[in-house]
Structures are given as structure tokens and as C-alpha cells.
Amino acid sequence: MSGPLTEDAADAEDAEDAEDAADAREAGRASSLWRNRDFNLLWTGQCLSDVGSAMSDLALPLLVFQLTGSPTQAGLVGTAGLAVATTCRLPAGVLVDRFDRRRLMILCDVVRLVVYAALACAVVAGKATLALILVVVAGSAAASVVFTTAEFAAVRSLVRPDQLVTAVARNEARSYGSSLAGPPLGGLLFGLGRALPFLGNALSFLLSLSALLCIRRPLQQPRPDPASDPASVPASVPGGTWWQGPRFVLGNPFLRSLIVIAAPLNMAFTGMIFALTISLRRSGLPPVLVGLVTMTIGVGGLLGAFTAPALQRRLRLPTLIRVICWSTAALMALSVLLSTGIAAAVPLAVAVFLGPAANAALFGYQAAVTPDHLQGRVVSVVLLAATSATALAPALAGVLLSHVAGRTAMLAFPLLVVAAAVVATFGGGIRSMSRRP
């Protein structure tokens, strides 16, 4: 039976359904990270500065080699940058938590802009020296460590909790994209004029600075009252500021597991790629094809960064970490078997494809469980612990390849990942994680 009342009720239900659908569409648009103005300003500025830095990273050793003719002194530049970055990592966390993050980031961009503009001018004038280059590298490395620590800490203030994983994945995509685009562009510019990569890098920091100045939201929560928060005690007081980060990390089962898993994973990836490069050259593969292998691996990471949020949504966090660790160990072992040909890049690219999902989940969780006033110190401790061993990976790969047969030597790196997988499978910290941050 139907009638006017029934039809009116149906029309009302249709109107309510249409209104609900419109609300859902609006909520979906609002929840999209692409519509987050402030995060996108920060992200875009860092895309540009990351590409600029990748250009300079390629051009600096080339410039030193042209000036000195010494490969040893050219290598000294990269070593100096890594040494300064490692030394500044923990102090950077203290600065980020004690001072205004926006002002620190602006200051860092100004420092990097000035030093690279000065280097470009010196190259044009023919007055560039090794001493000047080392000053530029050291100043830029120190400023970059402070900036990246502040950026890690600030993301939580710019996005909603449910967007943290997606935001970290976007940053991963930015990193892989810049590592693919920056070096070829740097090489092209260096060929056109030795000062151009450094001038381009200075311009990238100017654009990053402009984006920062346009961000409206604060990059941190209000600072706690010193009387109620021991973390605000000056660093010179025993047990004061600098120790709060390590103490928080060591006291949190998840964060302890994070650094135990991340350190061998990062070391294994770096060492495996280095060892594969040497192995392929030994087998007679032309340098152009060796470069293609490296690019293939980078493309795998870039694609993985875009799919990381979807993968993270479909698997519980502990399951995701275990799957990634064990599959990476298997894929690296397969790459070892194929290490005399270009096909070795395929399993490594798949392994790198899975990496951003792990980073997005792990660092998204870290950002969620760490109080805002400790973000800088905790991030600095996690990054230091997770990446410090990476610097040893090329040296380890070189020693192994010099004294052990090629494939046998390369098996050390899948075994490192197995160690991380065992911790992920049986470690109490991983089991204690919840599904969502």
C-alpha cells in the first residue's frame, strides 16, 4: 500500500541519504592530506631543498677532485659531512624541544642559503678552496640535522593522528624522488658550469624558507611549565634536558624494539647495494647498466612510498613489520644468487618497495606515542641509533668482498635482516603495539 505519507517519508529518507552522502564526501575531502595547506607547504619546500641537496652532494666531490686531483680529499668531503651530522644529532633534539621550531627551521634555511650562495660566488671568482668547501659542508650538515629533526617533530602538529602514517609515507616518497632526480640534474648543471649546482641549491633553500614563512599553524604545542615538567630543566642540570630523550626511548618497549630492528635493516640495505654495485662491476657489467640497477632500486622505493598507507591499513602493525622483515631477508638472499647479472636489482627493488611501509608505520607510531615536548629528543635518539651503523656498511662490504668469495660475502646482509626479523617476531616490544597509533 502506498500513498502521500509513504511517498513523503521516502522523499525525506532520500533527502537525508543525500545529505549524509554530501557530508561524507566533505569529510573525505577534509581528511585528505592533499588538502592540508600547511603540511603541503612544508612538504613542497622540502621537495625542492632535497633535490637541491642531492645536486650538491654529487657536485661537491667532483669540485674537490677538479681542484685537488685527489680522490682521497674528494672522499674527505663526504666523511666530514657524516661526522658533523652524527655529532650534532643529539644536541639537535635538545634545541628542537627547547626553542621555537619554526624559528629554528628558518635559521637553518638561512644558514644553508648563505653558505651555498657563498660557495657558488667563490667558484665563479675562482677562489674556492678545500678549506672553504669543508666549512660549507660542516655548516650545512649541522643546519640540516637541526632542520630535519624539527621537521620530524613538527609533523604531529600539522596533521591529524589518523594522517600520521600517510604523512610519513609522503615524506618517504619525497626522499626517494629527490634521490632519483637530484644527482642527474646536479651532474648536468655541473657540466654546464661548476657553480650552477651550488647556486641551484641556494635557490632551493630560498624557496624552502618562503614556504616556511607561509605556514600559519604553530609547529609545536605550548611549552610545559618548568615547575611541573622536568624536561624543561636546563641541559646543564644532571638528569636534565639532554637525557630525557634516551630515557624515554629506553623506557618504551616499542621504541627499544624500533631501534633494534631499524639499525640492522638500514645497515643491510646500504651494504647490500654497495656490495651489489662492486659485484656487478667485477662481473664486467658496464657502468651505465650498474647505474640502471641503482635507479631501479630507487624506483622501487618511490613506488613503495606511494602504496605504504594502503599496505599499512590492510595489515596490523606487528604483522606488517614481521612480513616486511622476513620477506626482505628472502628477497636479499635471492638477489645474492643473481648477483652477477642485472636481474639482481629486481628482488632488491621489491625489498626496497616494502621499506617505506615499515618506516611509515614505525615513525607514525613513534610520533603518536611520544609527547610533543619530547619529539625532538626522541626523534634524534631514534635516528642516531637507526642510522649510525649505516656508515659502517660500505666498509664492512668492502672488507668482506676482499677476503671472502662474492656471494658468500654478500650473505652477511640478508643475515642481518634475519636478526631484525627474529626481534620483530619474538620481541615483546613489537607484540605490545596496538593496531593504530
NORVEN-V132461 format. One record per backbone hydrogen bond with DSSP energy under -0.5 kcal/mol. NH is the residue of the N-H (numbers start at 0). CO is the residue of the C=O. If there is no record, write none. Layout:
# NORVEN-V132461
NH CO
NH CO
This chain:
# NORVEN-V132461
6 2
7 3
8 4
9 5
10 6
11 7
12 8
13 9
14 10
15 11
16 12
17 13
18 14
19 15
20 16
21 17
22 18
23 19
24 20
25 21
26 22
27 23
28 24
29 25
30 26
31 27
31 28
34 31
35 32
36 34
39 35
40 36
41 37
42 38
43 39
44 40
45 41
46 42
47 43
48 44
49 45
50 46
51 47
52 48
53 49
54 50
55 51
56 52
57 53
58 54
59 55
60 56
61 57
62 58
63 59
64 60
65 61
66 62
67 63
68 64
70 68
73 69
74 70
75 71
76 72
76 73
77 73
78 74
79 75
80 76
81 77
82 78
83 79
84 80
85 81
86 82
87 83
88 84
88 85
91 87
92 88
93 89
94 90
95 91
96 92
97 93
98 94
103 99
104 100
105 101
106 102
107 103
108 104
109 105
110 106
111 107
112 108
113 109
114 110
115 111
116 112
117 113
118 114
119 115
120 116
121 117
122 118
123 119
124 120
125 121
125 122
126 121
127 121
132 128
133 129
134 130
135 131
136 132
137 133
138 134
139 135
140 136
141 137
142 138
143 139
144 140
145 141
146 142
147 143
148 144
149 145
150 146
151 147
152 148
153 149
154 150
155 151
156 153
157 153
157 154
158 154
162 159
163 160
166 162
167 163
168 164
169 165
170 166
171 167
172 168
173 169
174 170
175 171
176 172
177 173
178 174
179 175
180 176
181 177
183 179
184 180
185 181
186 182
187 183
188 184
189 185
190 186
191 187
192 188
195 192
196 192
198 194
199 195
200 196
201 197
202 198
203 199
204 200
205 201
206 202
207 203
208 204
209 205
210 206
211 207
212 208
213 209
213 210
214 210
214 211
227 224
228 224
231 228
232 229
236 233
239 236
240 232
242 239
243 239
243 240
244 240
245 241
246 242
247 243
248 244
249 245
250 246
251 247
251 248
252 250
255 251
256 252
257 253
258 254
259 255
260 256
261 257
262 258
263 259
264 260
265 261
266 262
267 263
268 264
269 265
270 266
271 267
272 268
273 269
274 270
275 271
276 272
277 273
278 274
279 275
280 276
281 277
282 278
283 280
284 279
288 285
289 285
290 286
291 287
292 288
293 289
294 290
295 291
296 292
297 293
298 294
299 295
300 296
301 297
302 298
303 299
304 300
305 301
306 302
307 303
310 306
311 307
312 308
313 309
314 310
319 315
320 316
321 317
322 318
323 319
324 320
325 321
326 322
327 323
328 324
329 325
330 326
331 327
332 328
333 329
334 330
335 331
336 332
337 333
338 335
340 337
343 337
343 340
344 341
345 342
346 342
347 343
348 344
349 345
350 346
351 347
352 348
353 349
354 350
355 351
356 353
357 353
358 354
359 355
360 356
361 357
362 358
363 359
364 360
365 361
366 362
367 363
368 364
369 365
373 370
374 370
374 371
377 373
378 374
379 375
380 376
381 377
382 378
383 379
384 380
385 381
386 382
387 383
389 386
390 386
390 387
391 388
392 388
392 389
393 389
395 391
396 392
397 393
398 394
399 395
400 396
401 397
402 398
403 399
408 404
409 405
410 406
411 408
412 409
413 409
414 410
415 411
416 412
417 413
418 414
419 415
420 416
421 417
422 418
423 419
424 420
425 421
426 422
430 426
431 427
432 429
